Amino acid sequence: MHLRLGYAVFALALALCAPLAGAHETAVERIAANDNRAPAGTLNNGVLDLKLEIRNGLWFPEADDGASVTIQAFAEAGRALSTPGPLIRVPEGTEIRLTLRNTLGDSAVRVYGLGTRPSLDDQGILVPAGESKSVRFIAGTPGTYYYWGTSTNKPLGQRVAVESQLSGAFIIDRRSAANSPSDRVFVLGLWEEEASTINGIKEPGREVLVINGKSWPHTERFSFTVGDTVRWRWVNPTSSTHPMHLHGFYYSVNSRGSEYADTTYARAERRLVNTELMRIGSTMNVSWVPRKPGNWVFHCHFAGHVSHLRSLVREMDPATTSGGTDHAHMKPHSMAGLVLGLTVLPRPGDQYSRSTEEPRRMRLLLQSSPKKFGDKPAIGFVLQDGVTEPKRDSVSMPGPTLFLKRGQPVRITVVNHLAEQSAVHWHGIELESFPDGVPNWSGMTGKLMAPIAPADSFIAEFTSPRSGTFIYHSHLNEETQINSGMYGALIVMDDPTLYDPGTDKVILVGGGGPEPEPGGDTQGFVNGSRDPAPLRLETGTRYRLRLINIHPEWRVEFTLGTDTTVAQWRPVAKDGADLPPAQRTTRAAYLLTGPGETADFEFTPTVAGNMQLQVKTRLPGWTVPVDVIVRNPKRAASNRK
């Protein structure tokens, strides 16, 4: 799912062929996007009667009059096909009388998830081609679930192309809430075709990622008012994980689950996050309250899952300064895929005043250093110190760690010395919308942030309300710019002058260069290197380890220990927010992260010796070991003999 050289040729070929897509299939019925607001079936006296069918249809994941592909989808009998499939939503204890009809002429379909919860022994319902099956079951334990099908007998995480959208949400409400649910349900989707070979080069197939059947900018737009309580249920039946990131605010994770079971957290156990990793087959129930007006986004933080290259149609756009590709409907921001657009309106009567305190002024330069990755440049940040600008070809890998004071206004002038436009997102910071960093979207009607053009600048003004571990990074052409070095740590403290690098350790994982030759893969850096400096610790001293994953394309595992043992550490914060006491318990020193996640741990070594912090990708890719050298503290000079 990474870009390859030769993509431009492949993209142009696809664009030329695109008008033919679906031309010979005009008789195939059209598939509708399902916003998951209307439950399927007929519910009477505690019994839901539901008839589902599996049919072929023509899917338009982007514009309603845009490109299309033929796929398999679910439908209620007598109604239109939809992606995702019809929403099943019932109170707990409901009896469900279900009939499944398979209209496919050449494929049996096995459907999972249509049974009583919880269940760990779901063998699925096999429906031969042209036949029907009927089942009865009780809905079971309340929670967020889903059902899914396969016509190739593949497991959930391996479905692609024609069967990839055979999924639907299954929500079981508590009886007390069943009559008036106030949440919204979102089902993620990923369609991917087989790779092709053009001019002897193997190129990845087209790929489209959707929320409730549509790809940004065609996903549903949402409008809230400051102070509203927003409740969402998310379902991931795709073949990939997704780190889901909310700009500008935190959301509470109220439950996590799967196809079979759902765990609701007690209030004391609910953590605040701005990025949460959804594994394949997982679900989550979240809530949040918008505190500041403006435009915001909620999106997957894999750069490739929100890239404008993830589309059925790829057209060359000579106006794209970064040399990438674009297509006409990508405005207001050149993204596609797993993105929701959110507009928060001011609450009537609210007054929004700015601090009268003199802001701390900083000057952050966007620069490039040639031929740092073969014949390609490093692109990164330099923090100007004093009145003299640093050399134009100087770049820090990663960007300099920015230390801010909680509650103190800052005024950061971002100067673009690159040959391409860019933008900076202050990831995890609760700030105003305009400086948030999404070009042509952040802000409000009449005042939207524009991309920072070459030889131009942008002033980001904000005040961080909490201390914690955050990130700043590019929010334009992320696959290239972040991979090439446009990222850095952002530490907010009550008093930054008390920061002690001897006991406070930042471990920052980021891109290790732009896309490689075909057949290769993106690499990773730890603190700007594939051979980072060791951590030197002393027994009996408590350390704060700030783990940051901002690699745009990789889930990253951290494991601290020796060859034979895993150390113990205590989690204290997630995404810059303190964890609830119930989650601050000592445990094995292991962490799985998605791009955009940060986590703080306390670690006190007890035995001198050599350890290692193993930093590696979840799937086969790359590993960067960080040596950890633990020594006993030196005795005071007066005690030496």
Solvent accessible surface area in square Angstrom, and as a share of the most:
residue,aa,sasa,rsa
1,M,94,0.42
2,H,21,0.10
3,L,24,0.12
4,R,46,0.17
5,L,74,0.37
6,G,30,0.29
7,Y,23,0.09
8,A,48,0.37
9,V,86,0.49
10,F,6,0.03
11,A,1,0.00
12,L,85,0.42
13,A,38,0.30
14,L,29,0.14
15,A,18,0.14
16,L,132,0.66
17,C,75,0.45
18,A,14,0.11
19,P,107,0.67
20,L,125,0.62
21,A,36,0.28
22,G,13,0.12
23,A,61,0.47
24,H,153,0.68
25,E,40,0.18
26,T,115,0.67
27,A,105,0.81
28,V,45,0.26
29,E,65,0.29
30,R,121,0.44
31,I,8,0.04
32,A,48,0.37
33,A,52,0.41
34,N,23,0.12
35,D,61,0.32
36,N,4,0.02
37,R,152,0.56
38,A,78,0.60
39,P,71,0.45
40,A,4,0.03
41,G,31,0.30
42,T,77,0.45
43,L,81,0.40
44,N,94,0.48
45,N,157,0.81
46,G,43,0.41
47,V,27,0.16
48,L,4,0.02
49,D,73,0.38
50,L,4,0.02
51,K,129,0.55
52,L,1,0.00
53,E,18,0.08
54,I,0,0.00
55,R,38,0.14
56,N,70,0.36
57,G,0,0.00
58,L,18,0.09
59,W,3,0.01
60,F,26,0.11
61,P,0,0.00
62,E,7,0.03
63,A,22,0.17
64,D,94,0.49
65,D,132,0.69
66,G,33,0.32
67,A,15,0.12
68,S,6,0.04
69,V,18,0.10
70,T,44,0.26
71,I,0,0.00
72,Q,14,0.06
73,A,0,0.00
74,F,0,0.00
75,A,0,0.00
76,E,25,0.11
77,A,43,0.33
78,G,81,0.78
79,R,157,0.57
80,A,64,0.49
81,L,0,0.00
82,S,13,0.08
83,T,1,0.00
84,P,8,0.05
85,G,0,0.00
86,P,15,0.09
87,L,3,0.01
88,I,1,0.01
89,R,27,0.10
90,V,2,0.01
91,P,26,0.16
92,E,48,0.21
93,G,37,0.36
94,T,5,0.03
95,E,42,0.19
96,I,1,0.01
97,R,92,0.34
98,L,3,0.01
99,T,39,0.23
100,L,1,0.01
101,R,114,0.41
102,N,0,0.00
103,T,46,0.27
104,L,3,0.01
105,G,76,0.73
106,D,129,0.67
107,S,25,0.16
108,A,46,0.35
109,V,0,0.00
110,R,64,0.23
111,V,0,0.00
112,Y,38,0.14
113,G,3,0.03
114,L,13,0.07
115,G,23,0.22
116,T,60,0.35
117,R,6,0.02
118,P,89,0.56
119,S,36,0.23
120,L,156,0.78
121,D,107,0.56
122,D,41,0.21
123,Q,126,0.56
124,G,20,0.19
125,I,27,0.13
126,L,74,0.37
127,V,0,0.00
128,P,42,0.26
129,A,37,0.29
130,G,59,0.57
131,E,88,0.39
132,S,55,0.35
133,K,84,0.36
134,S,85,0.55
135,V,45,0.26
136,R,164,0.60
137,F,23,0.10
138,I,80,0.41
139,A,0,0.00
140,G,18,0.18
141,T,61,0.35
142,P,21,0.13
143,G,9,0.09
144,T,0,0.00
145,Y,1,0.00
146,Y,3,0.01
147,Y,0,0.00
148,W,13,0.05
149,G,0,0.00
150,T,2,0.01
151,S,20,0.13
152,T,70,0.41
153,N,119,0.61
154,K,75,0.32
155,P,72,0.45
156,L,21,0.11
157,G,26,0.25
158,Q,110,0.49
159,R,6,0.02
160,V,34,0.20
161,A,25,0.20
162,V,57,0.33
163,E,2,0.01
164,S,9,0.06
165,Q,10,0.05
166,L,0,0.00
167,S,5,0.03
168,G,0,0.00
169,A,0,0.00
170,F,0,0.00
171,I,0,0.00
172,I,1,0.01
173,D,7,0.04
174,R,128,0.47
175,R,153,0.56
176,S,113,0.73
177,A,52,0.40
178,A,21,0.16
179,N,150,0.77
180,S,89,0.57
181,P,60,0.38
182,S,83,0.54
183,D,25,0.13
184,R,38,0.14
185,V,1,0.00
186,F,2,0.01
187,V,4,0.02
188,L,3,0.01
189,G,5,0.05
190,L,4,0.02
191,W,13,0.05
192,E,46,0.20
193,E,43,0.19
194,E,128,0.57
195,A,47,0.37
196,S,43,0.27
197,T,93,0.54
198,I,45,0.23
199,N,133,0.68
200,G,69,0.67
201,I,69,0.35
202,K,143,0.61
203,E,4,0.02
204,P,32,0.20
205,G,8,0.07
206,R,33,0.12
207,E,6,0.03
208,V,0,0.00
209,L,1,0.00
210,V,1,0.01
211,I,4,0.02
212,N,12,0.06
213,G,2,0.02
214,K,28,0.12
215,S,1,0.01
216,W,2,0.01
217,P,16,0.10
218,H,55,0.25
219,T,6,0.03
220,E,65,0.29
221,R,105,0.38
222,F,20,0.08
223,S,73,0.47
224,F,29,0.12
225,T,38,0.22
226,V,7,0.04
227,G,28,0.26
228,D,56,0.29
229,T,71,0.41
230,V,7,0.04
231,R,113,0.41
232,W,2,0.01
233,R,24,0.09
234,W,0,0.00
235,V,0,0.00
236,N,0,0.00
237,P,4,0.02
238,T,7,0.04
239,S,28,0.18
240,S,11,0.07
241,T,9,0.05
242,H,0,0.00
243,P,0,0.00
244,M,0,0.00
245,H,1,0.00
246,L,1,0.00
247,H,0,0.00
248,G,5,0.04
249,F,12,0.05
250,Y,19,0.07
251,Y,1,0.01
252,S,23,0.15
253,V,0,0.00
254,N,19,0.10
255,S,3,0.02
256,R,41,0.15
257,G,17,0.16
258,S,40,0.26
259,E,9,0.04
260,Y,58,0.22
261,A,41,0.32
262,D,25,0.13
263,T,80,0.46
264,T,76,0.44
265,Y,45,0.17
266,A,59,0.46
267,R,202,0.74
268,A,70,0.54
269,E,70,0.31
270,R,61,0.22
271,R,40,0.15
272,L,72,0.36
273,V,0,0.00
274,N,3,0.02
275,T,0,0.00
276,E,5,0.02
277,L,18,0.09
278,M,0,0.00
279,R,114,0.42
280,I,74,0.37
281,G,8,0.08
282,S,12,0.08
283,T,0,0.00
284,M,1,0.00
285,N,33,0.17
286,V,0,0.00
287,S,22,0.14
288,W,7,0.03
289,V,40,0.23
290,P,0,0.00
291,R,154,0.56
292,K,58,0.24
293,P,23,0.14
294,G,1,0.01
295,N,16,0.08
296,W,1,0.00
297,V,0,0.00
298,F,0,0.00
299,H,5,0.02
300,C,0,0.00
301,H,13,0.06
302,F,15,0.06
303,A,8,0.07
304,G,1,0.01
305,H,5,0.02
306,V,6,0.03
307,S,12,0.08
308,H,21,0.09
309,L,15,0.08
310,R,4,0.01
311,S,0,0.00
312,L,0,0.00
313,V,24,0.14
314,R,2,0.01
315,E,74,0.33
316,M,82,0.37
317,D,43,0.22
318,P,139,0.87
319,A,80,0.62
320,T,32,0.19
321,T,73,0.43
322,S,38,0.25
323,G,66,0.63
324,G,25,0.24
325,T,10,0.06
326,D,9,0.05
327,H,11,0.05
328,A,93,0.72
329,H,61,0.27
330,M,1,0.00
331,K,133,0.56
332,P,39,0.25
333,H,5,0.02
334,S,28,0.18
335,M,2,0.01
336,A,1,0.01
337,G,0,0.00
338,L,0,0.00
339,V,0,0.00
340,L,2,0.01
341,G,1,0.01
342,L,0,0.00
343,T,43,0.25
344,V,0,0.00
345,L,85,0.42
346,P,58,0.37
347,R,108,0.39
348,P,122,0.77
349,G,72,0.70
350,D,47,0.24
351,Q,163,0.73
352,Y,110,0.42
353,S,106,0.68
354,R,180,0.66
355,S,70,0.45
356,T,144,0.84
357,E,87,0.39
358,E,116,0.52
359,P,30,0.19
360,R,92,0.34
361,R,153,0.56
362,M,17,0.07
363,R,89,0.33
364,L,0,0.00
365,L,0,0.00
366,L,0,0.00
367,Q,0,0.00
368,S,39,0.25
369,S,8,0.05
370,P,87,0.55
371,K,151,0.64
372,K,123,0.52
373,F,39,0.16
374,G,67,0.65
375,D,113,0.59
376,K,64,0.27
377,P,54,0.34
378,A,2,0.02
379,I,11,0.06
380,G,0,0.00
381,F,0,0.00
382,V,20,0.11
383,L,59,0.30
384,Q,24,0.11
385,D,134,0.70
386,G,57,0.54
387,V,148,0.85
388,T,104,0.60
389,E,58,0.26
390,P,38,0.24
391,K,159,0.67
392,R,149,0.54
393,D,79,0.41
394,S,38,0.25
395,V,33,0.19
396,S,40,0.26
397,M,47,0.21
398,P,21,0.13
399,G,3,0.03
400,P,33,0.21
401,T,46,0.27
402,L,2,0.01
403,F,57,0.24
404,L,3,0.01
405,K,86,0.37
406,R,113,0.41
407,G,41,0.39
408,Q,47,0.21
409,P,15,0.09
410,V,2,0.01
411,R,65,0.24
412,I,1,0.00
413,T,28,0.16
414,V,1,0.00
415,V,14,0.08
416,N,0,0.00
417,H,39,0.17
418,L,10,0.05
419,A,96,0.74
420,E,27,0.12
421,Q,58,0.26
422,S,0,0.00
423,A,0,0.00
424,V,4,0.02
425,H,1,0.01
426,W,2,0.01
427,H,3,0.01
428,G,7,0.07
429,I,2,0.01
430,E,34,0.15
431,L,0,0.00
432,E,78,0.35
433,S,4,0.03
434,F,58,0.24
435,P,7,0.04
436,D,1,0.00
437,G,0,0.00
438,V,1,0.00
439,P,1,0.01
440,N,54,0.28
441,W,21,0.07
442,S,1,0.00
443,G,2,0.02
444,M,81,0.36
445,T,140,0.82
446,G,83,0.80
447,K,127,0.54
448,L,77,0.38
449,M,1,0.00
450,A,59,0.46
451,P,30,0.19
452,I,5,0.03
453,A,41,0.32
454,P,53,0.33
455,A,97,0.75
456,D,75,0.39
457,S,54,0.35
458,F,28,0.12
459,I,66,0.33
460,A,0,0.00
461,E,52,0.23
462,F,7,0.03
463,T,44,0.26
464,S,3,0.02
465,P,68,0.43
466,R,69,0.25
467,S,41,0.26
468,G,7,0.06
469,T,1,0.00
470,F,3,0.01
471,I,0,0.00
472,Y,0,0.00
473,H,1,0.01
474,S,0,0.00
475,H,2,0.01
476,L,15,0.08
477,N,32,0.17
478,E,25,0.11
479,E,9,0.04
480,T,47,0.28
481,Q,0,0.00
482,I,3,0.02
483,N,0,0.00
484,S,1,0.01
485,G,0,0.00
486,M,0,0.00
487,Y,1,0.00
488,G,0,0.00
489,A,1,0.01
490,L,0,0.00
491,I,0,0.00
492,V,2,0.01
493,M,33,0.15
494,D,86,0.44
495,D,51,0.26
496,P,30,0.19
497,T,119,0.69
498,L,136,0.68
499,Y,44,0.17
500,D,69,0.36
501,P,89,0.56
502,G,38,0.36
503,T,45,0.26
504,D,15,0.08
505,K,33,0.14
506,V,28,0.16
507,I,1,0.00
508,L,4,0.02
509,V,0,0.00
510,G,0,0.00
511,G,0,0.00
512,G,2,0.02
513,G,5,0.04
514,P,21,0.13
515,E,20,0.09
516,P,39,0.24
517,E,119,0.53
518,P,54,0.34
519,G,78,0.75
520,G,30,0.29
521,D,46,0.24
522,T,1,0.01
523,Q,66,0.30
524,G,1,0.01
525,F,26,0.11
526,V,1,0.00
527,N,64,0.33
528,G,17,0.16
529,S,35,0.23
530,R,127,0.47
531,D,124,0.64
532,P,13,0.08
533,A,81,0.63
534,P,48,0.30
535,L,18,0.09
536,R,159,0.58
537,L,5,0.02
538,E,68,0.30
539,T,18,0.10
540,G,64,0.62
541,T,41,0.24
542,R,163,0.59
543,Y,9,0.03
544,R,69,0.25
545,L,3,0.01
546,R,10,0.04
547,L,1,0.01
548,I,0,0.00
549,N,0,0.00
550,I,0,0.00
551,H,0,0.00
552,P,2,0.01
553,E,18,0.08
554,W,18,0.06
555,R,33,0.12
556,V,0,0.00
557,E,16,0.07
558,F,0,0.00
559,T,37,0.22
560,L,4,0.02
561,G,7,0.06
562,T,64,0.37
563,D,154,0.80
564,T,124,0.72
565,T,82,0.48
566,V,73,0.42
567,A,16,0.12
568,Q,98,0.43
569,W,3,0.01
570,R,76,0.28
571,P,8,0.05
572,V,13,0.07
573,A,4,0.03
574,K,27,0.12
575,D,3,0.02
576,G,2,0.02
577,A,2,0.02
578,D,100,0.52
579,L,14,0.07
580,P,21,0.13
581,P,105,0.66
582,A,54,0.42
583,Q,35,0.15
584,R,82,0.30
585,T,70,0.41
586,T,85,0.50
587,R,100,0.36
588,A,52,0.40
589,A,0,0.00
590,Y,89,0.34
591,L,36,0.18
592,L,20,0.10
593,T,3,0.02
594,G,0,0.00
595,P,0,0.00
596,G,1,0.01
597,E,9,0.04
598,T,2,0.01
599,A,6,0.05
600,D,1,0.01
601,F,7,0.03
602,E,33,0.15
603,F,8,0.04
604,T,59,0.34
605,P,4,0.03
606,T,114,0.66
607,V,113,0.65
608,A,40,0.31
609,G,29,0.28
610,N,108,0.55
611,M,32,0.14
612,Q,61,0.27
613,L,1,0.01
614,Q,57,0.25
615,V,0,0.00
616,K,81,0.34
617,T,8,0.05
618,R,90,0.33
619,L,108,0.54
620,P,130,0.82
621,G,47,0.45
622,W,17,0.06
623,T,71,0.41
624,V,4,0.02
625,P,59,0.37
626,V,3,0.01
627,D,74,0.38
628,V,1,0.00
629,I,31,0.16
630,V,0,0.00
631,R,123,0.45
632,N,100,0.51
633,P,71,0.45
634,K,172,0.73
635,R,181,0.66
636,A,59,0.46
637,A,79,0.62
638,S,104,0.67
639,N,99,0.51
640,R,137,0.50
641,K,245,1.04
